[in-house]
Amino acid sequence: MNPLVLSLLILSLGLGTTLTFASSHWLLAWMGLEINTLAIIPLMAQHHHPRAVEATTKYFLTQATAAALILFASMTNAWITGQWGIQQMDQTIPTTMLTIALMLKLGLAPAHFWLPEVLQGLDLTTGLIMSTWQKLAPLALLVQIPNLNSNLLIFIGLISTMVGGWGGLNQTQLRKVMAYSSIAHLGWMILIVSFNPKLTLLALSMYILMTTSMFLTLKINNSLDMNTLATSWAKTPILTALTPLILLSLGGLPPLSGFMPKWLILQELTKQELPLTATIAALSALLSLYFYLRLSYAMALTTSPNTTINTAPWRLKTNQNSIPLSTSIALTAMLLPMTPTILAI
């Protein structure tokens, strides 16, 4: 792709998200979401592969449906109350419709079916944008809406954590595993959004950090399925030794950074007198942990049959920039002791 066109599309992505962040009017927020969607579509289809075109079409239809539902819900609220402001969403039916539309945009269960298929058709760089940046604008809107139905959000959050765990169990394609990981992590965020929005933003920040580390690792190793993970030790031995830390951090194991949001969310759910919800969420995390451990095992403890030539690439220097990866791995593994400081901020 032409660098100027690429720069324009990335700037448009930033503009769409920023417009949604800055708006207090539903029409402006909707415009931001549409700019965001239209900017990423050429990035998704840039390789002209049939799977990429299929993924782009699925994504466009899903996002267009969600955007139409958002516009319909905000117009319904304006018709009833005469207000277009995001903070004036005090009617039950429009608020519920908006919540469901944002769930569809985010790819949360039970409206999650498009996300694994779309992510599987993309390259790793665009998949990283899809898994991280594209979550920001809908979540920002969800945090701003007052009078959210907490029972609906808890139901969607629990379903998402369980679907994200069960769905990833039988996957061998790494992009689909990361898609189900995304569904599970967003389920944890949605559980807590009506009680403690700041905690949702903390969980989102940690999720973005860990997912960025994982996608950059897969990109350097050029790994798309579990079989190629077993050969990664021959390409990048040090990175292969560190990758299980990223995976176990995604699973939420102490003393890694991924334990922080899960621990704080379970604590907050207990304070809200929701012990059953906290128990189900904690048990569903074990499902996700199983497939993270499968990937760790494939990467660190499995040696694939190799010829002498195939075991030599670690001597070759990579052209990819390793500074973002090294920084994100360090933060993914070592932020847990900083929890009191982060909470104070």
C-alpha positions as CSV (number, residue, x, y, z in Angstrom):
1,M,0.0,0.0,0.0
2,N,1.2,3.5,-0.8
3,P,2.7,5.1,2.4
4,L,0.7,8.3,1.9
5,V,-2.6,6.3,1.7
6,L,-1.6,4.3,4.7
7,S,-0.8,7.4,6.7
8,L,-4.2,8.9,5.7
9,L,-6.0,5.8,6.8
10,I,-4.2,5.6,10.1
11,L,-4.9,9.3,10.7
12,S,-8.6,8.7,9.9
13,L,-8.6,5.9,12.5
14,G,-7.2,8.3,15.1
15,L,-9.7,11.0,14.1
16,G,-12.7,8.7,14.3
17,T,-11.8,7.5,17.8
18,T,-10.9,11.0,19.0
19,L,-14.2,12.4,17.7
20,T,-16.1,9.8,19.6
21,F,-14.1,10.5,22.7
22,A,-14.7,14.2,22.5
23,S,-18.4,14.2,21.6
24,S,-21.3,14.7,24.0
25,H,-23.8,14.5,21.1
26,W,-25.0,11.2,19.7
27,L,-24.7,12.3,16.1
28,L,-21.1,13.3,16.5
29,A,-20.3,10.1,18.3
30,W,-22.0,8.1,15.6
31,M,-20.0,9.9,12.9
32,G,-16.7,9.1,14.8
33,L,-17.6,5.4,14.9
34,E,-18.4,5.5,11.1
35,I,-15.1,7.2,10.2
36,N,-13.3,4.6,12.3
37,T,-15.1,1.7,10.5
38,L,-14.5,3.2,7.0
39,A,-10.8,3.8,7.8
40,I,-10.0,0.3,8.8
41,I,-11.8,-1.5,5.9
42,P,-9.1,-0.7,3.3
43,L,-6.4,-1.8,5.8
44,M,-8.3,-5.1,6.2
45,A,-8.7,-5.8,2.4
46,Q,-5.2,-4.5,1.4
47,H,-3.8,-8.0,0.6
48,H,-6.7,-8.9,-1.8
49,H,-6.8,-12.4,-0.5
50,P,-10.2,-14.1,-0.6
51,R,-10.2,-14.7,3.2
52,A,-9.3,-11.0,3.8
53,V,-12.1,-9.8,1.5
54,E,-14.6,-12.2,3.2
55,A,-13.5,-10.9,6.6
56,T,-13.8,-7.3,5.5
57,T,-17.3,-7.9,4.2
58,K,-18.4,-9.6,7.4
59,Y,-16.9,-6.8,9.5
60,F,-18.6,-4.1,7.4
61,L,-22.0,-5.7,7.6
62,T,-21.8,-6.2,11.3
63,Q,-20.5,-2.7,12.1
64,A,-23.1,-1.1,9.8
65,T,-25.9,-3.0,11.6
66,A,-24.5,-1.9,15.0
67,A,-24.2,1.7,13.8
68,A,-27.8,1.7,12.4
69,L,-29.0,0.4,15.8
70,I,-27.0,3.1,17.6
71,L,-28.6,5.8,15.4
72,F,-32.0,4.4,15.8
73,A,-31.7,4.2,19.6
74,S,-30.4,7.7,19.9
75,M,-33.1,9.0,17.7
76,T,-35.7,7.2,19.8
77,N,-34.3,8.8,22.9
78,A,-34.4,12.3,21.2
79,W,-38.0,11.7,20.1
80,I,-39.0,10.8,23.7
81,T,-36.9,13.4,25.7
82,G,-36.0,16.0,23.1
83,Q,-32.3,15.5,24.0
84,W,-29.4,14.3,21.9
85,G,-26.8,14.4,24.7
86,I,-25.0,11.2,25.7
87,Q,-25.6,12.0,29.3
88,Q,-29.3,12.4,28.8
89,M,-29.9,8.7,28.0
90,D,-32.5,8.1,30.8
91,Q,-35.1,6.0,28.9
92,T,-34.9,2.3,29.4
93,I,-35.7,1.1,25.9
94,P,-33.2,3.3,24.0
95,T,-30.5,2.6,26.7
96,T,-31.0,-1.2,26.3
97,M,-30.9,-0.9,22.5
98,L,-27.7,1.1,22.7
99,T,-26.1,-1.4,25.1
100,I,-26.9,-4.2,22.7
101,A,-25.5,-2.2,19.7
102,L,-22.3,-1.5,21.5
103,M,-22.0,-5.2,22.5
104,L,-22.3,-6.0,18.7
105,K,-19.6,-3.5,17.9
106,L,-17.3,-4.9,20.6
107,G,-17.9,-8.5,19.6
108,L,-19.2,-9.6,23.0
109,A,-21.3,-12.8,23.4
110,P,-23.9,-13.6,22.3
111,A,-23.1,-11.3,19.4
112,H,-19.6,-12.5,19.1
113,F,-19.8,-14.8,16.1
114,W,-18.2,-12.4,13.6
115,L,-15.0,-11.7,15.6
116,P,-13.1,-15.0,15.3
117,E,-13.9,-15.3,11.6
118,V,-12.9,-11.7,10.9
119,L,-9.7,-11.9,12.9
120,Q,-8.7,-15.2,11.2
121,G,-8.9,-13.5,7.7
122,L,-6.5,-10.6,8.7
123,D,-2.8,-10.2,8.9
124,L,-1.3,-9.8,12.4
125,T,-0.8,-6.0,12.2
126,T,-4.4,-5.3,11.2
127,G,-5.5,-8.0,13.7
128,L,-3.7,-6.1,16.5
129,I,-5.5,-2.8,15.5
130,M,-8.8,-4.7,15.4
131,S,-8.2,-6.3,18.9
132,T,-7.1,-3.1,20.6
133,W,-7.7,0.3,19.0
134,Q,-11.2,-0.6,17.7
135,K,-12.4,-1.4,21.2
136,L,-11.7,2.1,22.5
137,A,-14.5,4.1,21.0
138,P,-17.4,1.8,21.9
139,L,-16.1,1.3,25.4
140,A,-15.8,5.1,25.8
141,L,-19.5,5.4,24.9
142,L,-20.5,2.6,27.2
143,V,-18.7,4.2,30.1
144,Q,-20.4,7.6,29.5
145,I,-24.0,6.3,29.3
146,P,-25.8,6.8,32.6
147,N,-28.5,4.4,34.1
148,L,-27.0,1.3,32.5
149,N,-28.9,-1.9,33.2
150,S,-26.4,-3.7,35.5
151,N,-28.3,-7.0,35.3
152,L,-28.0,-7.0,31.5
153,L,-24.3,-6.1,31.7
154,I,-23.6,-8.8,34.2
155,F,-25.4,-11.4,32.1
156,I,-23.5,-10.3,28.9
157,G,-20.2,-10.3,30.9
158,L,-20.6,-13.8,32.3
159,I,-21.7,-15.2,28.9
160,S,-18.7,-13.6,27.3
161,T,-16.2,-14.9,29.8
162,M,-17.6,-18.4,29.4
163,V,-17.8,-18.3,25.6
164,G,-14.3,-16.8,25.4
165,G,-13.0,-19.7,27.5
166,W,-14.9,-22.6,25.9
167,G,-14.5,-21.2,22.3
168,G,-10.7,-21.2,22.5
169,L,-10.3,-24.7,23.8
170,N,-10.4,-26.5,20.5
171,Q,-8.6,-23.9,18.4
172,T,-5.3,-24.4,16.7
173,Q,-5.3,-21.1,14.7
174,L,-3.6,-18.4,16.8
175,R,-5.7,-15.5,15.5
176,K,-8.9,-17.3,16.6
177,V,-7.4,-18.0,20.0
178,M,-6.6,-14.3,20.4
179,A,-10.2,-13.5,19.2
180,Y,-11.7,-15.7,22.0
181,S,-9.2,-14.2,24.4
182,S,-10.5,-10.8,23.5
183,I,-14.1,-11.9,24.1
184,A,-13.2,-13.2,27.5
185,H,-11.2,-10.1,28.6
186,L,-14.0,-7.8,27.4
187,G,-16.4,-9.9,29.4
188,W,-14.5,-9.1,32.5
189,M,-14.5,-5.4,31.7
190,I,-18.3,-5.3,31.0
191,L,-19.0,-7.1,34.4
192,I,-17.7,-4.1,36.3
193,V,-18.5,-1.1,34.0
194,S,-21.7,-0.1,35.8
195,F,-20.1,-0.3,39.3
196,N,-16.6,1.1,38.7
197,P,-15.8,2.6,35.3
198,K,-12.2,3.5,36.4
199,L,-11.5,-0.2,37.0
200,T,-12.9,-1.0,33.5
201,L,-10.4,1.5,32.0
202,L,-7.5,-0.1,34.0
203,A,-8.6,-3.6,32.8
204,L,-8.7,-2.3,29.2
205,S,-5.2,-0.7,29.5
206,M,-3.8,-4.0,30.8
207,Y,-5.6,-6.0,28.0
208,I,-4.2,-3.7,25.3
209,L,-0.7,-4.1,26.8
210,M,-0.8,-7.9,26.9
211,T,-2.5,-8.3,23.5
212,T,0.1,-6.0,21.9
213,S,2.9,-8.1,23.3
214,M,1.3,-11.3,22.0
215,F,0.6,-10.0,18.5
216,L,4.1,-8.5,18.1
217,T,5.6,-11.8,19.3
218,L,3.6,-13.7,16.7
219,K,4.6,-11.2,14.0
220,I,8.3,-11.5,14.7
221,N,8.0,-15.3,14.6
222,N,5.6,-15.3,11.7
223,S,3.4,-17.8,13.6
224,L,-0.2,-18.3,12.5
225,D,-1.0,-21.7,14.1
226,M,0.2,-23.9,16.9
227,N,2.5,-26.1,14.7
228,T,4.6,-23.1,13.8
229,L,5.0,-22.1,17.5
230,A,7.0,-25.3,18.0
231,T,9.7,-24.0,15.6
232,S,9.9,-20.5,17.0
233,W,12.8,-21.5,19.4
234,A,15.0,-21.9,16.3
235,K,14.2,-18.3,15.2
236,T,14.1,-16.3,18.4
237,P,15.2,-18.4,21.4
238,I,15.1,-15.5,24.0
239,L,11.7,-14.4,22.9
240,T,10.5,-18.0,23.0
241,A,11.6,-18.2,26.6
242,L,9.7,-15.0,27.5
243,T,6.5,-15.7,25.6
244,P,5.0,-18.1,28.2
245,L,5.2,-15.1,30.6
246,I,2.9,-13.1,28.2
247,L,0.5,-16.0,27.8
248,L,0.3,-16.7,31.6
249,S,-0.2,-12.9,32.2
250,L,-3.1,-13.1,29.7
251,G,-4.4,-16.0,31.8
252,G,-4.2,-13.8,34.9
253,L,-1.7,-15.7,37.0
254,P,0.2,-14.0,39.8
255,P,2.9,-12.5,40.1
256,L,2.3,-11.2,36.5
257,S,0.6,-8.0,35.5
258,G,-2.5,-9.8,34.2
259,F,-3.5,-10.8,37.7
260,M,-4.1,-7.2,38.7
261,P,-7.4,-6.4,36.8
262,K,-8.9,-9.9,37.6
263,W,-8.0,-9.5,41.3
264,L,-9.5,-6.0,41.5
265,I,-12.6,-6.9,39.5
266,L,-13.3,-9.9,41.8
267,Q,-12.7,-7.7,44.8
268,E,-15.2,-5.1,43.5
269,L,-17.8,-7.7,42.6
270,T,-17.5,-9.1,46.2
271,K,-18.0,-5.5,47.6
272,Q,-21.2,-5.2,45.4
273,E,-22.5,-8.4,47.1
274,L,-22.3,-10.5,44.0
275,P,-20.4,-13.5,45.2
276,L,-22.0,-15.9,42.7
277,T,-21.0,-13.7,39.7
278,A,-17.4,-13.4,41.0
279,T,-17.2,-17.2,41.4
280,I,-18.5,-17.9,37.9
281,A,-16.1,-15.3,36.4
282,A,-13.2,-16.8,38.4
283,L,-14.0,-20.3,37.2
284,S,-14.4,-19.2,33.6
285,A,-10.9,-17.8,33.8
286,L,-9.6,-21.4,34.2
287,L,-11.0,-22.3,30.8
288,S,-9.0,-19.5,29.2
289,L,-5.9,-20.5,31.3
290,Y,-6.1,-24.0,29.8
291,F,-5.6,-22.8,26.2
292,Y,-2.9,-20.3,27.2
293,L,-1.1,-23.2,28.8
294,R,-1.5,-25.2,25.6
295,L,0.2,-22.5,23.7
296,S,3.0,-22.2,26.3
297,Y,3.5,-25.9,26.2
298,A,3.7,-25.9,22.4
299,M,6.2,-23.0,22.4
300,A,8.5,-23.9,25.3
301,L,8.3,-27.6,25.8
302,T,7.7,-29.1,22.3
303,T,10.5,-29.6,19.8
304,S,9.3,-29.9,16.2
305,P,11.2,-32.2,13.8
306,N,13.7,-30.1,12.0
307,T,16.6,-30.2,9.6
308,T,19.9,-28.6,10.4
309,I,19.1,-25.7,8.1
310,N,15.8,-25.0,9.8
311,T,17.5,-24.7,13.3
312,A,19.9,-22.0,12.2
313,P,17.7,-18.9,11.7
314,W,18.4,-17.5,15.2
315,R,21.7,-16.4,13.9
316,L,20.0,-14.1,11.3
317,K,19.2,-10.5,12.4
318,T,15.5,-9.5,12.1
319,N,14.6,-6.2,10.3
320,Q,11.7,-5.6,12.7
321,N,11.9,-3.1,15.5
322,S,12.1,-4.9,18.8
323,I,11.8,-1.8,21.1
324,P,7.9,-1.8,21.3
325,L,8.0,-5.6,21.9
326,S,10.6,-5.5,24.7
327,T,8.8,-2.6,26.4
328,S,5.4,-4.2,26.3
329,I,6.8,-7.6,27.5
330,A,8.5,-5.9,30.5
331,L,5.2,-4.1,31.4
332,T,3.2,-7.3,30.8
333,A,5.3,-9.2,33.3
334,M,6.2,-6.8,36.0
335,L,3.4,-4.3,36.7
336,L,1.7,-6.1,39.6
337,P,3.9,-4.6,42.4
338,M,2.8,-1.1,41.1
339,T,-0.9,-1.8,41.8
340,P,-1.2,0.6,44.7
341,T,0.4,3.4,42.7
342,I,-1.8,2.8,39.7
343,L,-4.9,2.8,41.9
344,A,-3.8,6.0,43.5
345,I,-3.6,7.7,40.1
